[in-house]
Amino acid sequence: MKKKLEIENSLVISGRPLATQGCCNQSRLYQPPSGEQAAVATKNKNMIQLRDIERYYRNGFRKAWILNQVNLDVKEGEFVTIMGPSGAGKSTLLNIIGMLEEPSGGEYHFFDEPVHKFNERKRSDLHKAYMGFVFQAYHLIDDLTVYENIETPLLYRNVKGKERKSMVAEILDRFNIVAKKDLFPEQLSGGQQQLVGVARAVISKPRLLLADEPTGNLHTKQGDQIMELFKELNDEGVTIIQVTHSERNASFGTRIIELVDGNIRRDEQIREPSGQADVPKGMPNGK
Amino acid sequence: MFRHYLTIAIRNLLKDKLYSWINVLGLSVGLVLVMMILLYLQFEYSYDDWHTQGEQLYRVNIRTHRADAQGEESHVFTPPIGPDLQVEFPEVEAYTRISTEQPAFLSHQEEAMQVDGIHYADTSFFTLFDFSWLAGDARTALARPNTMVLAMPLARRLFGEEDPMGKSVVLDNQQQYEVTGLVAAPPVHSHLQFEALLSFSTLYQDSERFMGWNGGNQYITYLLLAENSSPAQLEEKLPPFMWRHINEGLKPYGVQLEARLQPLRDIHLWFNPDSPALRTRLLAFGAIGLLILLIAGVNFVNLATARASWRAKEVGVRKVLGASRGALIRQFMGEAFLLVLIAMGLGFLLTEALAPVYGKLIGKAFYPFAIFNAYTVLALLGVLILVGALAGGYPALYISRLKPVTAIKGGSTGKKKQGLRNALLVVQFAISAGLIACTLVIYQQLQYTRHKGLGFEQQGIVVLPLVGKAVQSKQAALKQELLALQGVEGATALSEAPGQGLARNGYIPEGHKESMLFHVIDVDENFIDVFGLELSAGRSFDPARPADAPAFLVNEALARQLHWSNPVGKTITRNEEHPVIGVVKDFHFASLHHPIGPLIITRQPWNGRYHRLALKVRTSDWKRTMDAVRGRWETILPQTPFDYGFLDEAIGQQYESERRFQEAFLYFSILSILIALLGLLGLVALAIQQRTKEVGIRKVMGASVGSIIALFSKGLLQLVGIALAAGFPLAWYFMRRWLQGFAYNNGIDWWVFLLAGALTLLVAFLTVALRAMGVARSNPVKALRYE
């Protein structure tokens, strides 16, 4: 498996640019100003900047706080693990970063774009242009085959049919699931489903991969496989933020953030982000 | 992208078969009904729309104004009005006249038959109206006296395969007519129907006929107005015209006639005697069509929204994967439209298959109508867009708005959505229960009309029509001969049989100066006995008293109208003074739609001839008796075919259109409740799917099968209960209006609603319970194992 991945890995790196026209055109607005592109290339550019992010629910007259005054910076190329006890607000934080949820207050800059000022449509365009999402429960679409599940993000990015085909074929090959492409999710084991989930998340070449307990439903061996995959993606330059309970999973990353009661209790870099800080070929990097 | 949506849609349909079937079947059955109703409406609206000069054709209508009564409408009038109008008004380009139906015996060589649809018509009849000619010259065929044009079915009956052109046909064994033209049978959607037309010029040779302004109310006049001329302007000029020709002379009698023009195309829907009933029916069917469409559409929306929660997760995932709202809306709309399209295709096939049956049910042949034509296709396209947009639109808009995170978590569709679904369910069942109640009321009223005593004997009364002078002149002899037969208990000659309405004439009662319209029946002295009528004052005709010849009997309604507390001894004048010698108790001589009107019973038939002979026959062996009657008839009247009818059947015939109405209503309401039940079934199935785990847990805790069924049915039955409360007042209101069309009606019994409510609740409960039974009985471990 590992070997295969490495081979494919080099294929991706040496391959033709896979980012698509549709994708880049749509996301042009939110690309960093061209002047900064050089900065990105030189050294770890600040990707995410959270300032005083808070999230609460109104419970009668009282506010139930999920997140309270969270400040966080994530540079491109990092592999961040968010840990903490149940109910600490890990998933909420991840969802806010992934623009699936809105904070109740605070500022969120993504590549210096003020996300907190954007409307839903702009946010979702930004999300579409930069992010991939992996879920604990895989969340594959039951009515679609493996192939179609992986293809779906490309459909929403208006990738032309032929190109779509070759991109899906490549991913299937790289993740070693070609034989499963016509099966429906229910015919796969949990590990295989999550593999498809990751393949689907990365097919659109996101620069940020968000994973909410990606191995939570898997046994250790399958979990390690997914983590290896994440590490490789990170080595290729994909920024990853994952939520997990597992110290073992955290050890794959470069930085651990511990969240307790909606506050960051600990923020610790455990490793330098791998040297590949610059944007790998084939990743969407603007014009 | 499109293909992607299509595969997903089709997989969805196949995966959830029950849901798909309910949706498709429910909607297609609904569409079948709507299409059938559309066809019917289209048919009724297409009457007389096929004449090339139709826009310029008008029927002359006469409104009679009397001091004592409201204006009476009639399009039957005297012959000269058409010719005089043409002479005096340049905008009247042409006229044509056709007489009322004049049944007669037609014979050709050995073949003789009674024909009802015989009319006299002007030569211009075929230049104004476009009937399709098969042989002869349309412009001249009816020019000469004693010529006739046959419609094809009658030509076949008379001549078989022989060519009728130029052959002669004998009318009532007396007059000879030459066949000068052959036309196809008049189309069904024509208010003018005939079997044979005789030349109008023949009438002028008959000295017995009134052909002037003052008599012979037997003719219908149609005018062809010049292009661009206004009928309203012409109508304004008519009062002076009418004054000159007739009203001046009528003034002393307190009668004035007003001539009006009725556009040809409007006659069927607005100006025929049964037009009001027809319009009610069109309105009712149109409304039912819309309601059924509503029910089917509601199913669609309900099931789609109920399933929305099912698909919320998919939507959430898609959103995370980058789906825009538009893309999701397109997807859901597309799926809805696909389903509607399938339903529509199925509906078309079903309609094609059912059209003949339906034609019979409505009593109309639909052969000139294709289901595919501009109107229906347009209407159905409208339906497609409407149902598709509603059914797809609501869930599309709603689900696509869900926040991806909430959606993925299982997408609470929320209590509010349930509220909408419940409201729609209530609407459905309100409609269905209302229709059931209406059906019961209609059924009850028809039973009532069938069994209500009419005030006279109708069982065992056989009516023999006496057609033509030759037969009518032998009436007395015939009556004597038939009375001698065993099984014939009584006989009376009369002008018309009571029960289906009687003619009216003008009379001047004692103490009045102006004439009044009273119904009249000419009978002989046995009438009262044979029909079992009762006298409330005075006596019946006595053949022993020659002075009785001009005497009148009147009914109580007449005495009431004239405020005569003691009518016997009063006189009523028409040509001469007639003494009133007795009063009969009121009886229903017309259908129950009409109140009992004032009636005069005379012994002096017009021209001294009766048109019918009524026999009272012992019902136990009526077959043998009628054979004997036929034998006598054939010896006395060898030239004339024997024909008879039972009075009770003829009376029942009057309610035929109501019977059909009831039948159609019955089918419609059954189908509407079926569709509503299908929807309920779908909702319950979904609820069960969503709560399988809950049921499992409850069962582990010891819940019984009954309590689980109650769990699912309680809420739904409450909704049905609310629906009943909403639907019944509406049904009551509409049925009360319908019943007002009957002068004698049964009213609405409370048990009708009780029964309709019980029926609705029962079927709704069974639908829910049977479905819930399955899950209630299943092993809870199974339900809990997966998760």
Interface residues (C-beta under 8 A of the other chain):
Chain A: N95 G98 L100 E101 R121 S124 H127 K128 F133 F135 H139 L140 I141 D142 D143 L144 E148 E151 T152 P153 L155 Y156 R157 R200 S204
Chain B: M1 H4 T7 I8 R11 N12 K15 K313 E314 G316 V317 R318 K319 V320 L321 G322 A323 S324 A327 K403 P404 V405 I408
